[in-house]
Amino acid sequence: MKISKETTAAFLSSAKALLSTGQSMSDIFHLAMERCPAKTAMIGFDEEGKVVKTSYAEYKDKVFVTASKLAQVLSGTGKGTIIGLKLKNSTSWPIYFWALLMCGHNVLLIDAKLPVENAANLLKQSRARGIITNDEGDFGVPSFRINDVSAVARDYAFTPDWANHVIFCSSGTTGDAKMMIYDGKNLCNQVLASLDLAKESAYICHQGEINILAMIPLHHIFGFVAVFLWYTFYGKALVFPAGPSTSDLMYAIHKGKCTHIYSVPLLWDAIAQKVTRQAAMENEKKAELVKKMIAYNTGSISKREAGKSSWKVTKRIVQKKLLGTNVQFCISGGGYLSQKTLTTINGLGYPLHNGYGMTEIGVVCVDLSDDVQTRLKASIGHPFYGVEFRIGETGTEKTGQLYVKSAITHNRKFVGGVLTRNIMEDGYFPTGDIAEIDGMGGYHIKGRIKDTIILSNGENVYPDEIEYYFRDVKHVNNCVVLGVKAKGEAEEKITLVIEVDNSVDSETLKAIKADIDSINNTLQNEKKVQKVLVDRRPLPMANNMKVKRFVIKEGIEKGSDDYVDFDSERKAAMFEGYDPAIIAKYTKPIAKIFAKVLILPEIKIKGDAHWINDLGGDSMSYIEMAQTVDSELGVTIPEELYGTLVCLNDFVKTVIDLKGEGPKKEGETTK
């Protein structure tokens, strides 16, 4: 569907109307609900998977009725008090959000997945007087379930008495929490930030039908602003999946005919990885068609080189299996987006743009280019209407930190239960992110100041970039890169922590190590991973979006047993069931052979040190070494194993097995 920029102009009339109001949450609500009452506002699915639509007129009525019931349920809490909202994304979430404000209560948005004790801590520190949730447990304040509220008789004498504050949590720990307070004026300015969007992109919002997937948790600033606030205000439809599973998301995208999909990099990475792996499994002809389609859609080859109309057919077939053919506009936000993922998704014909925001400052920019080559530069665009950027490269500061100034930025916050004002220098908020500007005025986020690894030569290394090189390693569920100081050392080492399942055995670890080594060898020297640790538990996540680097770093530096040196982990798995005395019997003589052939001190021959990558050997010396092992230890290593045995441990295990001195299999007897 081709959309001209001229057709997008009308939707801005509502934003301009907001300028003439008192700019409160009530103004946002009424302008949204009264523009097109017959249009679809929300799309959900019943237990049988059938589409259930709610119009804006029905939406408005449901909010009013729910507010009248909540006013009675919460009558003892006092007007203007804070009430927590802890619900998963569903068509009930927006209704209860507006209803709480309508009946005079400020809303504290809480992650639906947060444990009860953590949520109770947030409620206590924000001085909340109650919570709307379907969870059981002691929250320290009265809790009210949706079914119980629905059962209350409607108060027909109810008169709206609007509250005007929304509170976002940037942490949900059991310690001191940080919560940002936004008032109606802040959030009206967040809506007004969209005033120039239509001038740059015909697709982000227009007069036609837009169905946006509501998968990002609406308690999160990205989901709240970019999905819920903007598209509700402009009279578009939010599509709510029945659940968080991949099948639920795909069902909602296809059945809900989603045109807009906004998500965190994890989703885009998963789609890119799926396409890459499936293409590799197809026959050569099909794989080549997919490759050409991606190359054509990203401007790398011409239409003739792509095969005239074959790229169109391939695109339609591939898209039908993925996100469908209705998608017009996509945004990635909340984390680093790799070049590989950006290229793959855009190459599939889904225009994926990079966006930027924070809990403290709202959503402040997104790349809006219609040109795919510009999108592939991974810029986050330039500041929205009413937003100013500044990079800290003056005076004593040389960090490149991004500062943001706008009327969106929160005014007050709770920190450890203490209510304070947000004090900024000249109105600019320090984001803690490092930014650069390209020649076209686009901004690029390089990483977090606190996450930056500073090498001894003064080189700054950004973990976000490095870890995405290792995202596609097979059998690695998740990974994170961080700078870790060993005890007694002054310099941080670039450390890769990988998450693997307990089922991963020695052979799989060996394959993982080979893949990691292969990728590492392609990186610039200052970006090479210096240490690999294995975690067999899920890595700790914040808001299910980002790995908590600081938690992992702290654990490693304190000596936590959860993060095991890759070499130790692999050796333990490799020699499981083997007699330590037998292992020692062969380790020493084989290490001597390694040292002799490589002309190295024996102390340098570590168990998992790679023959080429770590020890500096080559293919010729490898053959000499293998044949020496044969002659001195009285074995014959099969030639098909040449090249697959790459370290001391590999050879020790193989020799033990060839000698018949390894663990006995079930039913096997000793000779």
BAZASE-307881 format. One line per 3 residues: number of its first residue (from 1); their letters; for each residue x, y, z of C-alpha. Coordinates in nm, 2 decimals. Each point is the difference from the previous one (the first is absolute). Layout:
N
NUM	A	X:Y:Z ~ ... .
END
This chain:
671
1	MKI	0.00:0.00:0.00 ~ 0.15:0.33:-0.11 ~ -0.07:0.30:0.22 .
4	SKE	0.08:0.36:-0.09 ~ 0.12:0.24:0.27 ~ -0.30:0.23:-0.10 .
7	TTA	-0.25:-0.26:0.14 ~ 0.17:0.02:0.34 ~ -0.06:0.37:0.07 .
10	AFL	-0.36:-0.03:0.13 ~ 0.10:-0.21:0.30 ~ 0.21:0.29:0.14 .
13	SSA	-0.31:0.21:0.05 ~ -0.07:-0.18:0.33 ~ 0.35:0.07:0.12 .
16	KAL	-0.04:0.36:-0.08 ~ -0.33:0.00:0.19 ~ 0.19:-0.12:0.30 .
19	LST	0.20:0.32:-0.01 ~ -0.31:0.20:0.08 ~ -0.10:-0.20:0.31 .
22	GQS	0.12:0.00:0.36 ~ 0.22:-0.30:-0.10 ~ -0.11:-0.25:0.26 .
25	MSD	-0.06:-0.38:-0.01 ~ -0.37:0.08:-0.03 ~ 0.06:0.20:-0.32 .
28	IFH	0.20:-0.29:-0.16 ~ -0.29:-0.24:0.09 ~ -0.28:0.21:-0.14 .
31	LAM	0.17:0.10:-0.32 ~ 0.08:-0.37:-0.06 ~ -0.34:-0.14:0.07 .
34	ERC	-0.22:0.26:-0.17 ~ 0.17:0.03:-0.34 ~ -0.12:-0.32:-0.17 .
37	PAK	-0.23:-0.18:0.24 ~ -0.10:-0.27:-0.25 ~ 0.36:-0.10:-0.08 .
40	TAM	0.17:-0.31:0.15 ~ 0.21:0.09:0.31 ~ 0.10:-0.35:0.12 .
43	IGF	0.02:-0.35:-0.15 ~ 0.02:-0.30:0.23 ~ -0.07:-0.37:-0.03 .
46	DEE	-0.24:-0.22:0.19 ~ 0.07:-0.35:0.13 ~ -0.07:-0.15:-0.34 .
49	GKV	0.24:0.24:-0.17 ~ -0.28:0.21:-0.16 ~ 0.07:0.37:-0.05 .
52	VKT	-0.18:0.22:0.24 ~ -0.02:0.37:-0.09 ~ -0.07:0.30:0.22 .
55	SYA	-0.10:0.34:-0.15 ~ 0.11:0.33:0.15 ~ -0.36:0.07:0.11 .
58	EYK	-0.01:-0.34:0.18 ~ 0.35:0.07:0.14 ~ -0.11:0.33:0.14 .
61	DKV	-0.31:-0.14:0.16 ~ 0.19:-0.29:0.16 ~ 0.25:0.25:0.15 .
64	FVT	-0.28:0.20:0.15 ~ -0.18:-0.30:0.14 ~ 0.32:-0.14:0.15 .
67	ASK	0.09:0.33:0.15 ~ -0.34:0.02:0.17 ~ 0.06:-0.34:0.16 .
70	LAQ	0.36:0.08:0.09 ~ -0.12:0.32:0.17 ~ -0.20:-0.21:0.24 .
73	VLS	0.26:-0.27:0.05 ~ 0.27:0.26:0.07 ~ -0.22:0.24:0.19 .
76	GTG	0.21:-0.04:0.32 ~ 0.33:0.08:-0.16 ~ -0.05:0.37:-0.05 .
79	KGT	0.00:0.21:-0.32 ~ 0.34:0.06:-0.17 ~ 0.16:-0.31:0.16 .
82	IIG	0.22:-0.24:-0.19 ~ -0.14:-0.34:-0.11 ~ 0.22:-0.27:-0.16 .
85	LKL	-0.10:-0.16:-0.33 ~ 0.16:-0.35:-0.04 ~ -0.17:-0.17:-0.30 .
88	KNS	0.14:-0.17:-0.30 ~ -0.07:0.15:-0.34 ~ -0.37:-0.06:-0.09 .
91	TSW	-0.30:0.21:-0.10 ~ -0.07:0.04:0.37 ~ 0.33:0.19:0.06 .
94	PIY	-0.09:0.33:-0.18 ~ -0.35:0.00:0.15 ~ 0.13:-0.03:0.36 .
97	FWA	0.28:0.25:-0.07 ~ -0.24:0.27:-0.12 ~ -0.26:-0.09:0.26 .
100	LLM	0.24:0.04:0.29 ~ 0.09:0.35:-0.12 ~ -0.37:0.08:-0.07 .
103	CGH	-0.10:-0.08:0.36 ~ 0.27:0.22:0.15 ~ 0.30:-0.24:0.06 .
106	NVL	0.36:0.04:-0.13 ~ 0.13:-0.32:-0.16 ~ 0.31:-0.19:0.08 .
109	LID	0.08:-0.23:-0.29 ~ 0.15:-0.33:0.12 ~ 0.15:-0.29:-0.21 .
112	AKL	-0.26:-0.28:0.00 ~ 0.28:-0.26:0.04 ~ 0.16:0.16:0.30 .
115	PVE	-0.01:-0.22:0.31 ~ -0.24:0.10:0.28 ~ 0.27:0.11:0.24 .
118	NAA	0.16:0.23:-0.26 ~ -0.33:0.15:-0.09 ~ -0.08:0.05:0.37 .
121	NLL	0.33:0.19:0.03 ~ -0.09:0.23:-0.28 ~ -0.35:0.07:0.15 .
124	KQS	0.16:0.08:0.34 ~ 0.26:0.23:-0.14 ~ -0.25:0.19:-0.22 .
127	RAR	-0.24:0.02:0.29 ~ -0.27:-0.17:-0.20 ~ -0.33:-0.08:0.17 .
130	GII	-0.11:-0.30:-0.21 ~ 0.06:-0.21:-0.30 ~ -0.21:-0.14:-0.29 .
133	TND	0.14:-0.35:-0.08 ~ -0.11:-0.35:-0.07 ~ 0.30:-0.14:0.21 .
136	EGD	-0.05:-0.16:0.34 ~ 0.23:0.10:0.29 ~ 0.06:0.27:0.26 .
139	FGV	0.08:0.33:-0.17 ~ 0.00:0.19:0.33 ~ -0.30:0.20:-0.13 .
142	PSF	-0.36:-0.10:-0.10 ~ 0.00:-0.19:-0.33 ~ -0.30:-0.01:-0.24 .
145	RIN	-0.05:-0.26:-0.27 ~ -0.17:0.09:-0.33 ~ -0.28:-0.26:0.05 .
148	DVS	-0.08:0.15:0.34 ~ -0.01:0.35:-0.13 ~ -0.22:-0.11:-0.29 .
151	AVA	-0.25:-0.15:0.24 ~ -0.06:0.33:0.18 ~ -0.33:0.18:-0.10 .
154	RDY	0.05:0.30:-0.22 ~ -0.03:0.34:0.17 ~ -0.23:0.20:-0.24 .
157	AFT	0.06:0.32:0.20 ~ 0.38:-0.02:-0.07 ~ 0.17:0.32:-0.11 .
160	PDW	0.35:-0.02:-0.14 ~ 0.27:0.17:0.22 ~ 0.32:-0.04:-0.20 .
163	ANH	0.34:-0.06:0.15 ~ 0.30:0.11:-0.21 ~ 0.31:-0.21:0.08 .
166	VIF	0.15:-0.32:-0.13 ~ 0.30:-0.16:0.17 ~ 0.25:-0.23:-0.18 .
169	CSS	0.25:-0.23:0.18 ~ 0.35:-0.03:-0.13 ~ 0.08:-0.27:0.25 .
172	GTT	-0.19:-0.26:0.19 ~ 0.25:-0.13:0.26 ~ -0.06:-0.06:0.36 .
175	GDA	0.24:0.28:0.09 ~ -0.03:0.37:-0.08 ~ -0.21:0.05:-0.31 .
178	KMM	-0.01:0.29:-0.25 ~ -0.34:0.11:-0.13 ~ -0.06:0.29:-0.25 .
181	IYD	-0.31:0.22:0.04 ~ -0.16:0.14:-0.32 ~ -0.28:0.25:0.01 .
184	GKN	-0.26:0.06:-0.27 ~ 0.21:0.28:-0.15 ~ 0.30:-0.22:-0.04 .
187	LCN	-0.21:-0.27:-0.18 ~ -0.18:0.26:-0.21 ~ 0.34:0.12:-0.12 .
190	QVL	0.09:-0.36:-0.07 ~ -0.30:-0.01:-0.23 ~ 0.09:0.33:-0.15 .
193	ASL	0.35:-0.13:-0.08 ~ -0.17:-0.19:-0.29 ~ -0.09:0.33:-0.18 .
196	DLA	0.27:-0.03:-0.26 ~ 0.00:-0.38:-0.05 ~ -0.24:0.01:-0.30 .
199	KES	0.23:0.25:-0.18 ~ 0.28:-0.26:0.00 ~ -0.18:-0.33:-0.03 .
202	AYI	-0.33:-0.09:-0.17 ~ -0.02:-0.33:0.18 ~ 0.05:0.06:0.37 .
205	CHQ	-0.36:0.15:0.03 ~ -0.25:0.09:-0.26 ~ -0.38:0.02:-0.07 .
208	GEI	-0.03:-0.36:-0.11 ~ -0.05:-0.31:0.21 ~ 0.28:-0.07:0.25 .
211	NIL	0.01:-0.30:0.23 ~ 0.29:0.00:0.24 ~ 0.12:-0.30:0.20 .
214	AMI	-0.02:0.06:0.37 ~ 0.27:-0.25:0.10 ~ 0.24:0.23:0.19 .
217	PLH	-0.11:0.02:0.36 ~ -0.21:0.32:0.04 ~ 0.16:0.08:0.34 .
220	HIF	0.33:0.05:-0.19 ~ 0.06:0.35:-0.15 ~ 0.05:-0.14:-0.35 .
223	GFV	-0.33:-0.19:0.00 ~ -0.19:0.27:0.18 ~ 0.10:0.29:-0.23 .
226	AVF	0.08:-0.15:-0.34 ~ -0.29:-0.25:0.00 ~ -0.27:0.09:0.25 .
229	LWY	0.02:0.38:0.03 ~ 0.07:0.10:-0.36 ~ -0.22:-0.24:-0.18 .
232	TFY	-0.29:0.03:0.24 ~ 0.02:0.38:-0.03 ~ -0.01:-0.02:-0.38 .
235	GKA	-0.29:-0.24:-0.01 ~ 0.17:-0.31:-0.11 ~ -0.05:-0.37:0.11 .
238	LVF	0.21:-0.18:0.26 ~ 0.03:-0.38:-0.06 ~ 0.04:-0.20:0.32 .
241	PAG	0.14:-0.35:-0.03 ~ -0.16:-0.26:0.22 ~ 0.33:-0.08:0.17 .
244	PST	0.37:0.06:-0.02 ~ 0.10:-0.32:-0.19 ~ 0.14:0.02:-0.36 .
247	SDL	-0.31:-0.17:-0.13 ~ -0.23:0.25:0.17 ~ 0.20:0.29:-0.14 .
250	MYA	0.00:-0.14:-0.35 ~ -0.37:-0.08:0.02 ~ -0.08:0.35:0.11 .
253	IHK	0.22:0.15:-0.27 ~ -0.17:-0.20:-0.28 ~ -0.36:0.00:0.13 .
256	GKC	0.01:0.36:0.12 ~ 0.15:0.10:-0.33 ~ 0.27:0.20:0.17 .
259	THI	0.15:0.29:-0.20 ~ 0.24:0.13:0.26 ~ 0.22:-0.21:0.23 .
262	YSV	0.22:0.16:0.26 ~ 0.22:-0.22:0.22 ~ 0.33:-0.04:0.17 .
265	PLL	0.31:-0.14:-0.19 ~ -0.06:-0.35:0.14 ~ -0.30:-0.05:-0.23 .
268	WDA	0.18:0.14:-0.30 ~ 0.31:-0.21:0.07 ~ -0.22:-0.32:0.03 .
271	IAQ	-0.17:0.07:-0.33 ~ 0.33:0.07:-0.18 ~ 0.16:-0.32:0.16 .
274	KVT	-0.30:-0.21:-0.11 ~ 0.02:0.12:-0.36 ~ 0.38:-0.05:-0.01 .
277	RQA	-0.02:-0.36:0.14 ~ -0.30:-0.10:-0.22 ~ 0.17:0.13:-0.31 .
280	AME	0.31:-0.20:0.08 ~ -0.22:-0.32:0.03 ~ -0.18:0.06:-0.34 .
283	NEK	0.13:-0.12:-0.33 ~ 0.26:0.21:-0.17 ~ -0.24:0.16:-0.24 .
286	KAE	-0.25:0.11:0.26 ~ 0.28:0.13:0.23 ~ 0.14:0.20:-0.29 .
289	LVK	-0.34:0.16:-0.07 ~ -0.03:0.11:0.36 ~ 0.35:0.14:-0.01 .
292	KMI	-0.07:0.19:-0.32 ~ -0.33:0.14:0.14 ~ 0.18:0.14:0.31 .
295	AYN	0.27:0.14:-0.22 ~ -0.25:0.17:-0.23 ~ -0.22:0.14:0.28 .
298	TGS	0.31:0.15:0.17 ~ 0.13:0.15:-0.33 ~ 0.30:-0.22:-0.04 .
301	ISK	-0.10:-0.14:-0.34 ~ -0.22:0.12:-0.29 ~ -0.34:-0.14:-0.09 .
304	REA	0.16:-0.18:-0.30 ~ 0.25:-0.16:0.22 ~ -0.27:-0.10:0.24 .
307	GKS	-0.18:-0.19:-0.28 ~ -0.27:0.24:-0.12 ~ -0.32:-0.10:0.18 .
310	SWK	0.14:-0.30:0.19 ~ 0.10:0.22:0.30 ~ -0.37:0.11:0.03 .
313	VTK	-0.13:-0.36:0.00 ~ 0.27:-0.10:0.26 ~ -0.08:0.30:0.22 .
316	RIV	-0.37:-0.08:0.00 ~ 0.06:-0.37:0.09 ~ 0.25:0.08:0.28 .
319	QKK	-0.22:0.28:0.14 ~ -0.30:-0.23:0.02 ~ 0.20:-0.23:0.22 .
322	LLG	0.12:0.28:0.22 ~ -0.19:0.32:0.09 ~ -0.24:0.00:-0.29 .
325	TNV	-0.03:0.24:-0.29 ~ -0.18:0.29:0.17 ~ 0.29:0.14:0.19 .
328	QFC	0.08:0.37:-0.09 ~ 0.23:0.12:0.28 ~ 0.22:-0.15:0.27 .
331	ISG	0.20:0.15:0.29 ~ 0.27:-0.16:0.21 ~ 0.06:0.17:0.34 .
334	GGY	0.13:-0.08:0.35 ~ 0.34:-0.13:-0.10 ~ 0.28:-0.03:-0.26 .
337	LSQ	-0.11:-0.12:-0.34 ~ 0.26:-0.19:-0.20 ~ 0.09:0.08:-0.36 .
340	KTL	-0.07:-0.36:-0.09 ~ -0.35:0.01:0.14 ~ -0.08:0.34:-0.15 .
343	TTI	0.11:-0.12:-0.34 ~ -0.19:-0.33:0.01 ~ -0.33:0.15:0.12 .
346	NGL	0.01:0.29:-0.25 ~ 0.11:-0.26:-0.27 ~ -0.32:-0.19:0.07 .
349	GYP	-0.19:0.30:-0.10 ~ -0.09:0.11:0.35 ~ 0.11:0.37:0.05 .
352	LHN	0.18:-0.02:0.34 ~ 0.09:0.33:0.16 ~ 0.21:0.07:0.31 .
355	GYG	-0.15:0.20:0.29 ~ 0.12:0.14:0.33 ~ -0.14:0.09:0.34 .
358	MTE	0.03:-0.05:0.37 ~ -0.23:-0.03:0.30 ~ 0.13:0.34:0.11 .
361	IGV	-0.05:0.19:-0.33 ~ -0.27:-0.18:-0.19 ~ 0.04:-0.09:-0.37 .
364	VCV	0.20:0.28:-0.17 ~ 0.10:-0.12:-0.35 ~ -0.03:-0.26:-0.27 .
367	DLS	0.16:-0.04:-0.34 ~ -0.28:0.08:-0.25 ~ 0.19:-0.05:-0.33 .
370	DDV	-0.19:-0.15:-0.29 ~ 0.34:-0.08:-0.16 ~ 0.12:-0.35:0.10 .
373	QTR	0.37:0.10:-0.03 ~ -0.05:0.27:0.25 ~ -0.18:-0.24:0.24 .
376	LKA	0.28:-0.24:-0.02 ~ 0.24:0.26:0.15 ~ -0.18:-0.08:0.33 .
379	SIG	-0.06:0.36:0.10 ~ -0.27:0.08:0.26 ~ -0.09:0.30:-0.21 .
382	HPF	-0.01:0.35:0.14 ~ -0.20:0.16:0.29 ~ -0.38:0.02:-0.02 .
385	YGV	-0.19:0.32:0.00 ~ 0.07:0.19:0.32 ~ 0.30:-0.21:0.09 .
388	EFR	0.37:0.11:0.00 ~ 0.31:-0.21:0.01 ~ 0.35:0.10:0.11 .
391	IGE	0.32:-0.21:0.01 ~ 0.23:0.05:0.30 ~ 0.33:0.09:-0.17 .
394	TGT	0.07:0.33:0.16 ~ 0.19:0.11:0.31 ~ 0.13:-0.28:0.21 .
397	EKT	-0.25:-0.26:-0.14 ~ 0.13:-0.20:-0.30 ~ -0.23:-0.31:0.03 .
400	GQL	-0.23:0.07:-0.29 ~ -0.30:-0.03:0.24 ~ -0.34:0.09:-0.15 .
403	YVK	-0.20:0.27:0.18 ~ -0.37:0.05:-0.08 ~ -0.21:0.30:0.07 .
406	SAI	-0.38:0.00:-0.05 ~ -0.33:0.06:0.18 ~ -0.05:-0.38:0.00 .
409	THN	0.27:-0.07:0.26 ~ -0.15:-0.09:0.34 ~ -0.01:0.27:0.26 .
412	RKF	0.01:-0.20:0.32 ~ 0.10:-0.35:0.12 ~ 0.00:-0.24:0.29 .
415	VGG	0.35:-0.13:0.08 ~ 0.01:-0.24:0.29 ~ -0.34:0.12:0.11 .
418	VLT	0.10:0.37:0.01 ~ -0.19:0.24:-0.23 ~ 0.24:0.24:-0.17 .
421	RNI	0.00:0.25:-0.29 ~ 0.20:-0.08:-0.31 ~ 0.28:0.26:-0.01 .
424	MED	0.18:0.03:-0.34 ~ 0.27:0.23:-0.13 ~ -0.15:0.26:-0.23 .
427	GYF	-0.30:-0.24:-0.04 ~ 0.21:-0.27:-0.16 ~ -0.04:-0.36:0.14 .
430	PTG	0.32:-0.21:0.00 ~ -0.10:-0.33:-0.16 ~ 0.32:-0.20:0.08 .
433	DIA	0.01:-0.11:-0.37 ~ 0.29:0.07:-0.23 ~ -0.11:0.15:-0.33 .
436	EID	0.15:0.11:-0.33 ~ -0.14:0.21:-0.29 ~ 0.05:-0.11:-0.36 .
439	GMG	0.04:0.23:-0.31 ~ -0.38:0.00:-0.06 ~ -0.09:0.12:0.35 .
442	GYH	-0.10:-0.35:0.12 ~ 0.09:-0.10:0.36 ~ 0.15:-0.33:0.09 .
445	IKG	0.01:-0.16:0.34 ~ 0.33:-0.17:0.06 ~ -0.06:-0.14:0.35 .
448	RIK	-0.04:0.08:0.37 ~ 0.27:0.20:0.18 ~ -0.01:-0.23:0.30 .
451	DTI	0.02:-0.31:-0.23 ~ 0.29:0.13:-0.21 ~ 0.32:-0.21:0.03 .
454	ILS	0.31:0.22:0.00 ~ 0.31:-0.18:-0.11 ~ 0.36:0.08:0.12 .
457	NGE	0.07:0.18:-0.33 ~ -0.30:0.23:0.07 ~ -0.22:-0.16:-0.26 .
460	NVY	-0.37:0.00:0.08 ~ -0.18:-0.33:-0.07 ~ -0.38:-0.02:-0.01 .
463	PDE	-0.14:-0.33:0.12 ~ -0.33:0.03:-0.19 ~ 0.18:-0.02:-0.33 .
466	IEY	0.22:-0.29:0.09 ~ -0.27:-0.23:0.15 ~ -0.21:0.01:-0.32 .
469	YFR	0.28:-0.17:-0.19 ~ -0.06:-0.30:0.22 ~ -0.39:0.00:0.00 .
472	DVK	-0.03:-0.27:-0.27 ~ 0.24:-0.25:0.15 ~ -0.19:-0.33:0.00 .
475	HVN	-0.11:-0.14:0.34 ~ 0.06:0.34:0.17 ~ -0.33:0.12:0.14 .
478	NCV	0.12:0.35:0.09 ~ 0.33:0.18:0.05 ~ 0.14:0.32:0.15 .
481	VLG	0.33:0.18:-0.03 ~ 0.15:0.20:0.29 ~ 0.33:0.13:0.14 .
484	VKA	0.11:-0.21:0.30 ~ 0.30:0.06:0.22 ~ 0.17:-0.31:0.14 .
487	KGE	0.12:0.02:0.35 ~ 0.32:0.20:0.03 ~ -0.02:0.12:-0.37 .
490	AEE	-0.04:0.37:-0.09 ~ -0.14:-0.05:-0.35 ~ -0.34:-0.14:-0.09 .
493	KIT	-0.01:-0.30:-0.23 ~ -0.26:-0.02:-0.28 ~ -0.21:-0.29:0.13 .
496	LVI	-0.27:-0.19:-0.18 ~ -0.26:-0.18:0.22 ~ -0.21:-0.26:-0.18 .
499	EVD	-0.32:-0.16:0.12 ~ -0.03:-0.37:-0.09 ~ -0.24:-0.27:0.11 .
502	NSV	0.10:-0.27:0.25 ~ -0.04:-0.26:-0.28 ~ 0.30:0.14:-0.19 .
505	DSE	0.27:-0.26:0.00 ~ 0.38:0.00:-0.07 ~ -0.04:-0.04:-0.38 .
508	TLK	-0.25:0.28:-0.02 ~ 0.23:0.22:0.21 ~ 0.28:-0.08:-0.23 .
511	AIK	-0.21:0.12:-0.30 ~ -0.10:0.31:0.19 ~ 0.37:0.08:0.07 .
514	ADI	0.09:-0.05:-0.36 ~ -0.28:0.24:-0.11 ~ 0.10:0.26:0.25 .
517	DSI	0.37:-0.03:-0.10 ~ -0.09:0.04:-0.36 ~ -0.20:0.32:0.06 .
520	NNT	0.26:0.14:0.24 ~ 0.27:-0.04:-0.27 ~ -0.19:0.23:-0.23 .
523	LQN	-0.02:0.29:0.25 ~ 0.25:0.28:0.03 ~ 0.26:-0.06:0.27 .
526	EKK	-0.15:0.25:0.24 ~ -0.34:-0.17:-0.03 ~ 0.10:-0.36:0.05 .
529	VQK	-0.15:-0.18:0.29 ~ 0.27:-0.09:0.25 ~ -0.20:-0.23:0.23 .
532	VLV	-0.31:-0.22:-0.04 ~ -0.21:-0.10:0.30 ~ -0.30:-0.24:0.00 .
535	DRR	-0.32:0.04:0.19 ~ -0.25:-0.29:0.00 ~ -0.28:0.21:0.14 .
538	PLP	-0.20:0.27:-0.19 ~ 0.20:0.33:0.01 ~ -0.17:0.26:0.22 .
541	MAN	-0.22:0.23:-0.21 ~ -0.15:0.35:0.06 ~ -0.36:0.04:-0.12 .
544	NMK	0.06:-0.32:-0.21 ~ 0.19:0.23:-0.24 ~ 0.36:0.05:0.10 .
547	VKR	0.25:-0.22:0.18 ~ 0.10:0.15:0.34 ~ 0.37:0.05:-0.06 .
550	FVI	0.07:0.15:0.34 ~ -0.15:-0.30:0.18 ~ 0.22:-0.24:-0.20 .
553	KEG	0.31:0.21:0.03 ~ -0.05:0.03:0.38 ~ -0.05:-0.38:0.03 .
556	IEK	0.31:-0.08:-0.21 ~ 0.23:0.24:0.19 ~ -0.13:-0.13:0.33 .
559	GSD	0.09:-0.36:-0.10 ~ -0.35:-0.14:-0.06 ~ 0.00:-0.37:-0.09 .
562	DYV	-0.28:0.06:-0.25 ~ 0.24:0.13:-0.27 ~ 0.24:-0.28:-0.09 .
565	DFD	0.32:0.05:-0.21 ~ -0.08:-0.15:-0.34 ~ 0.32:-0.21:0.00 .
568	SER	-0.09:-0.15:0.35 ~ -0.36:-0.05:-0.10 ~ 0.10:-0.18:-0.32 .
571	KAA	0.27:-0.21:0.17 ~ -0.24:-0.11:0.27 ~ -0.26:-0.10:-0.26 .
574	MFE	0.26:-0.16:-0.23 ~ 0.15:-0.22:0.27 ~ -0.32:-0.09:0.19 .
577	GYD	0.03:-0.36:0.12 ~ 0.37:-0.02:-0.08 ~ 0.26:-0.11:0.26 .
580	PAI	0.20:0.31:0.11 ~ 0.31:-0.22:0.03 ~ -0.04:-0.12:-0.36 .
583	IAK	-0.05:0.36:-0.12 ~ 0.32:0.11:0.19 ~ 0.19:-0.30:-0.15 .
586	YTK	-0.04:0.13:-0.35 ~ -0.02:0.37:0.05 ~ 0.37:0.05:0.08 .
589	PIA	0.16:-0.19:-0.29 ~ -0.24:0.15:-0.26 ~ 0.06:0.35:0.14 .
592	KIF	0.38:-0.07:-0.05 ~ -0.07:-0.09:-0.36 ~ -0.19:0.32:-0.06 .
595	AKV	0.28:0.20:0.16 ~ 0.27:-0.17:-0.20 ~ -0.17:0.04:-0.34 .
598	LIL	-0.10:0.36:0.07 ~ 0.32:0.10:0.16 ~ -0.18:0.14:0.31 .
601	PEI	0.04:-0.04:0.37 ~ -0.21:-0.28:0.13 ~ -0.17:0.24:0.24 .
604	KIK	-0.17:0.17:-0.30 ~ -0.18:-0.32:-0.10 ~ -0.33:0.04:0.17 .
607	GDA	-0.28:-0.26:-0.03 ~ -0.22:0.20:-0.24 ~ 0.26:0.22:-0.16 .
610	HWI	-0.08:-0.01:-0.38 ~ 0.28:-0.14:-0.21 ~ -0.01:0.29:-0.25 .
613	NDL	-0.19:0.28:0.17 ~ 0.17:-0.02:0.34 ~ 0.32:-0.19:-0.06 .
616	GGD	0.10:0.13:-0.34 ~ 0.03:-0.33:-0.17 ~ -0.09:-0.07:-0.37 .
619	SMS	-0.13:-0.29:-0.21 ~ 0.35:-0.14:-0.08 ~ 0.11:-0.01:0.37 .
622	YIE	-0.34:-0.15:0.09 ~ 0.07:-0.31:-0.21 ~ 0.34:-0.04:0.16 .
625	MAQ	-0.15:0.03:0.34 ~ -0.28:-0.25:-0.07 ~ 0.25:-0.26:-0.14 .
628	TVD	0.23:0.05:0.30 ~ -0.28:-0.07:0.23 ~ -0.07:-0.32:-0.20 .
631	SEL	0.36:-0.13:0.02 ~ 0.08:0.10:0.36 ~ -0.33:-0.12:0.15 .
634	GVT	-0.06:-0.31:-0.22 ~ -0.33:0.11:-0.15 ~ -0.13:0.08:-0.35 .
637	IPE	-0.22:0.31:-0.01 ~ -0.24:-0.03:-0.29 ~ 0.08:0.26:-0.27 .
640	ELY	-0.37:0.10:-0.01 ~ 0.06:0.15:0.35 ~ 0.29:0.22:-0.12 .
643	GTL	-0.11:0.36:0.03 ~ -0.28:-0.08:0.24 ~ 0.23:-0.06:0.29 .
646	VCL	0.13:0.35:0.07 ~ 0.14:0.01:0.36 ~ 0.17:-0.21:0.26 .
649	NDF	-0.32:-0.12:0.16 ~ -0.13:-0.12:-0.34 ~ 0.31:-0.22:-0.05 .
652	VKT	0.01:-0.13:0.36 ~ -0.37:-0.11:-0.02 ~ 0.05:-0.16:-0.35 .
655	VID	0.32:-0.19:0.11 ~ -0.18:-0.13:0.32 ~ -0.29:-0.12:-0.22 .
658	LKG	0.23:-0.16:-0.25 ~ 0.18:-0.18:0.28 ~ -0.33:-0.13:0.13 .
661	EGP	0.06:0.16:0.34 ~ -0.31:0.23:0.00 ~ -0.33:-0.06:0.18 .
664	KKE	-0.16:-0.33:-0.07 ~ -0.33:0.01:-0.19 ~ -0.30:-0.19:0.14 .
667	GET	0.04:-0.37:-0.05 ~ 0.37:0.03:-0.09 ~ 0.26:-0.20:0.19 .
670	TK	0.36:0.07:0.07 ~ 0.24:-0.18:-0.23 .
END
